[in-house]
Amino acid sequence: MPHMRGILDASFYPSVRYIGNCKSPQGGSSAGADTILGYIADMQPGPAFVVYPDRPTGSKRFKDYLQPMFEESPRLRKLLTGMSDDMASMRIKLQTMLIYLGWAGSVTSLGNISARYLIGDEIDKWVAQASKKEANTLQLFFERFRSYKYGGKCWLISTPSDTDGPIWHYLSKEAQVIFDYWIRCPECGEIHKVAFAHIKFGDERDPKVIEEQDLARYAFPCCGLMVDDRGRTKALQHGIWRERLDEEEEKQGAVGRELFNCLRELNPKKICFHSPGWISPLVGNSEMAAAFLRGLDDPAQMHYFDNQIAAVAHTPFRQNRKVDAILKLRDDRPEGLVPGGGVVSALVAGVDTQDNSFPFSVRAFGWGQEMESWQIRQGEVDSLAALAKVLFEDVYQDSDGLYYPIHCAVIDTGGHRTAEVYDFARSFPSRVIPYKGASGRKAKPYKKSFIDVYPGTNIKIPGGVELYICDTHHYKDQLATKLRIKSDDPGAYHLHSTTSEAFCHEMCAEYVDDRRLWQCPKGKANHGWDCAVMELVAADLLYLRYSNKEAQ
């Protein structure tokens, strides 16, 4: 596997003592562990201890993989002593070293061994405690190389389970640096991190059709080049590992250091690699897309997608809303038609900001406290110029031909396009409002902050920009309440007649956790939901709940 090169090379960097690989199945990690043992035996010998989840797994690995590797490799065969017990009792005896094999369910197999090298295979499948009288299994495992304070190495390899699982705990809490796999676009030469977000499957939502017709493609975000499995595999062969930065830095477009530059500068003791299915040539684009779509309808299938494809800890979530209930909010209006009869107070818009596009939604609000509203249009454009056309040039009319302008558009400033969004807002003062979601719940729904320099620079913004920092949880509570109102009741939240099922899925993506905070499960699209939240912010900024039709 192409991505295993960097993992194997980094394992023997002098400062590194613990090496984690949080991975999807069939990604070459077990074969990589065997390769490590072969390299150690030949080049850096020292006693090694390999632990498997259970005895049958260890026995199978020993007989079907390790034993043939040492017996059939000309170079490794020379290391055998030639004695009859070279391959006996779950142990490999070499002229240079001993390799012990154990399993997590046995206290005795974890004891009485001192090893320079430890390999823990599928540690999330280990029993937490082999016996009530004994300590944690992983702690007993680490005890085995305490004598080798210098030169000892420990590999932790596993598919993740949940957030409390050992490999996810190591990746998220203990590793000093995490590495992700990056590839280069064959068309324009730009590099980017391989991600599921770049796997596209058009408007098709039937996983069976996607798999049977192999519809999914990998889209390079730099220039939009679309490739099939062969094209992605070719790019993966020349990929490199790079340091993972925090989410906010990556949104700003920052790129982490290349693997060995990072190791030389940080000299870390604990490192971890993240190896999801999309960096493996063995996992197809359509297979991953189909698994994700099945997960949207079935929590058990989403569990599979998280652990086996995305290689992330699965977090069970409660779906507070059902897609069928959202679909029932559709009325008989075509997209683009504003309700007539004087029921509309104003049109507003919400715009989400993505790396390469701007999902948007336009909504009409009625008069007064009821805040009844009607979806007018939703979509996605790839430039701010196109967005300006949608917001301020396209015509929105009712059936009588009465024209309705968009009074206020709230646009997200997150990601690495913040400066562009600021300039866009300056071009339409008071009509385009820059927005940023606050962390946690706040005492007030929103507050204003004056921004006078572009992010990450000392360059002045002419005239400055007013940024609205909003309590997103407040507005999401409000939106969730609106979605529960029946379409024929006062204050209803209406959708137009052609609203897609995919959009309704986005309106069901987020849920409230035990801390009363809204969360979006990883991998779930929620652009429609975010745009709807910003529409409510726009309505609030215009004080539409206090609008009075009689006073007009």
Secondary structure, 3 states (H helix, E strand, C coil): CCCHHHHHHHHCCCCCCEEEEEECCCCCHHHHHHHHHHHHHHHCCCCEEEEECCHHHHHHHHHHHHHHHHHHCHHHHCCECCCCCCCCCCEEEECCCEEEEEECCCHHHHCCCCCCEEEEECHHHCCCCCCCCCCCHHHHHHHCCCCCCCCCEEEEEECCCECCCHHHHHHHHHCCEEEEEEEECCCCCCEEECCHHHEECCCCCCHHHHHHHCCCEEECCCCCCEECHHHHHHHHCCCEEEECCCHHHHHCCCCCCEHHHHHHHHCCCEEEEEECHHHCCCCCHHHHHHHHHHHHHCHHHHHHHHHHHCCCCECCCCCCCCHHHHHCCECCCCCCEECCCCCCCEEEEEECCCCCCEEEEEEEECCCCCCCEEEEEEEEECCHHHHHHHHHCCCCEECCCCECCEEEEEEECCCCCHHHHHHHHHHCCCCEEEEEECCCCCCCCEEEEEEEECCCCCCEEEEEEEEEEECHHHHHHHHHHHHCCCCCCCCCEEECCCCCHHHHHHCCCCEECCCCCEECCCCCCCHHHHHHHHHHHHHHHCCHHHCCHHHC
